[in-house]
Structures are given as C-alpha cells and as structure tokens.
Amino acid sequence: MAQKPSIPKGTRDFSPSEVIKRNYIFDIIKKHFQTFGFQPIETPSFENSETLMGKYGDEGDRLIFNILNSGDFLSKVDDSLYNSRDSNKITPGISEKALRYDLTVPFARYVVMHQNELDFPFKRYQIQPVWRADRPQKGRFREFYQCDADVVGSDSLLQEVELIQLYDTVFNDLKLEGVIIKLNNRKILAGIAEVIGAKDLLIDFTVALDKLDKIGEDGVKKEMLSKGISESAIQKASPLFNLTGSNADQLDRLEELLKDSEEGSKGISELRFIMETITSLGLQSAKLVIDVTLARGLNYYTGAIFEVGAPEGVSMGSIGGGGRYDDLTGIFGLPNVSGVGISFGLDRIYLVMEELGLFPEAIDRSLDVLCLNFGAKEGLAALKLTTVLRKHGIKADIYPSDAKINKQFKYANNRKVPYVILLGTEELNNNSFVVKHMETGKQTTYALSKVETFIGGLQ
C-alpha cells in the first residue's frame, strides 16, 4: 500500500476558499501601496548565502534555509573537515545559496545592483513568499508571504508618518479596527544602553528586551545576565519594563532619563515629531502607542521601529512591523542611503480576520450561475448561453455531462451557486431558459433572445 503523502511542517495547502480570501487581502494591500505611490518589484526566491548571512543577527542566521549545491556537494569537503562534524564550518563548502529570510535585505541588494536605473527617493512594494526555519505554531509558519513597502534615498521623517498612515488606511479598509501600532526608536534603545553602562552589549540588550511580552520581566533579566549585562545595569533599566502613561508622558520621562545621551535625545526628538504629526493629522481607526521595550531584534534598524498588534481580545502575535535603516545598502557597497519600510503579515492578518468574521459574506462564491446539462443538443445550447454570460463578466459554468439532475443540483449546492439555469428540451423548443434561485426556490423564465434582462438583474 502506498504511503500517504504529506507536506513539510510549517507549510500549508490552500483551498479555493482560502486562496480567494488571501487574494482579497492582497488586493486591498496592493491597492493602497499604489495609491501611496509605491512601485512593484520582485526578486528571486533564493539569494547567494553571502547576501543573507550576517544581516539578521545570530538568531536570524540560524533560521535561514540553506540550499545544498547541485551534484556531488560533498566532493569539495576534505576528510578532516567532514570528520569534524562542525556544521558551521562544513556549510559554506556545500551550500552557496539560501532561501530568502525576508524581503528587505534582497531589496537592499536590488537597490545597489540597479542604482543607476532608479529615481531616488525610490518607493517600492513587494509581495512574495519568504522562508524561515522556525518552530511552527499558531500564526508562525516556515513558508509565508510578506507584503513590504519601503522608501530609500530620503531621511525625512515624513516617510515614517506616511507609513503609519498606510498601515491605518489598509487596516481600516480591511475593517480591522482597533489595531495597535507600536512605535519606538533604535536610538532610544542605544541611549538607554549607554546610560546604564551596557553600550557595548546593545544587541544583546535589545534582543532580550524585545522578548518582554513573551518571557516576562524575570525572563528578560535572566537572559540579560546570561549575556554579561551586570545586575546594576539591569536595575537601572528596570523602570522601562513598566513604563506607563500617555505617549507624551512617556516621552517626557524618557527625555529626562536620556538627557546625558546625545543619541538617545535625538531618538526622543524623532519620536516626538512623528507622534505630534500623526496627532495633528489623525488616524482612521488604528491606535498609535509608544512601546520603549520594542526592539524587533534585527541589527539593521537605526531609527524608528514599528510593530502592529492585533485588536484587543484576539490572541495573535504581531501582524506587521518595520523600521528605519540608515545604511542597509552600505553592506553591499552603497553607503549612506537611508531607508524606511514596513511589512504586513498576511498569514496572521488572515487568521485575525477569520476569527473576527471580517471577510465579505459571499467572498468565496466561485460561481454566480451553473447551467445544468440535459443532453448533447441541450448542452450545446447551454454552453452558448454560458459563453454570453461570461462575456458580460458573470462567473458562469456548465455541468460537463448529462448526469442525473439530482447529482447536478447537489453539485450546485456544494459550490454554493446562487442561480441554476435549466435549459432542457421544452425550453429549447420555446427559445427560453429557466433560472432557479437556489435560496428561495423561485423559478423565472427568460427568452434566449433577451439574456440581458437576466444579466441586468445580476449586476
């Protein structure tokens, strides 16, 4: 007996209904990317390993899927290296490519390679899958789509303001009200590390701090200690774990805390500008809040950091995030090109919308009309009618064989088709067709010469 097939953990098959709902989200995001002036690009699903490695920190590097070289990939590994069983040393010899971890680093590579063809500031959007060797769980997959919007070639904070507006506009259009856009600044985190005496351990400090909502205050302190951050430094940072009050109050308290840090003070100034500008412009349905523990754990952010949380009452991790990176392209030989970008987490947005029942009621209706098949002659007439309906944009189909009528009606019910057309011998002789409304059972007869009358009632 053949073994039952399976798919890798962290990947999924999508049913027709799921694909339609996902495309609904894609279409809304894409529409607003375009209304905000972003242009589309695409990059390969895999990159050279050297393009990706070292760009996401140690934790990110461990989650990159490496691709084995073609052919006899072990032939270039000498015996001593092979016998060492050291995967970190062996991997570069057997793998030169890797699946992309995100869309931001490939975008930076794209900008450097095509810099002479681009008009700066360059606003791009990109909707493609990425891969991470993460532990699968609710809302976390090994293969998933990212929907990114980035601007490179401008250090204006108005770009951050626009990206917050973009988040708000998309989620409002999706009817996903009450999302929380968390905002922080990497300069503030660097300033905090400086004033508590942990400047040289900034990355370890921010990676641990970013886990506050997952492992709690005690867990964060324990991790910081394990990374060499002193107890006195952690004690100085402890007020940050429970910073409360309005956005303005938090900024005032942070400003006092970081008054002796030039970098930290600059971060406060940038954050204050963004908050005050958004306050003056207003948001449609999202809520913007300061979260000084937000770090996102990625090495390349240098300014503003964004993270979007689902509405209250929905158990889900972040559904979006991003930030400012002042010199990401510098790693590929193009220094001093500032950029800022955000990403929408499609898969988590889908799960949240499904849980809250936010998809349009008839969104997964794949057919508006099904023509039943009563035989060869009648079937040909039904196909001609179906062709006319399709030319008018009606989602129409014909049952492919003259199976029992009960079977054809059952098929229509399973497909949730609202209208079934009956065009049998009697109707053919009368140059007419009968339309049955499946929900009410009402039947209406139309002349074949006046198909537009029926179409007008559908549109």
Disulfide bonds with the S-S distance in Angstrom:
none
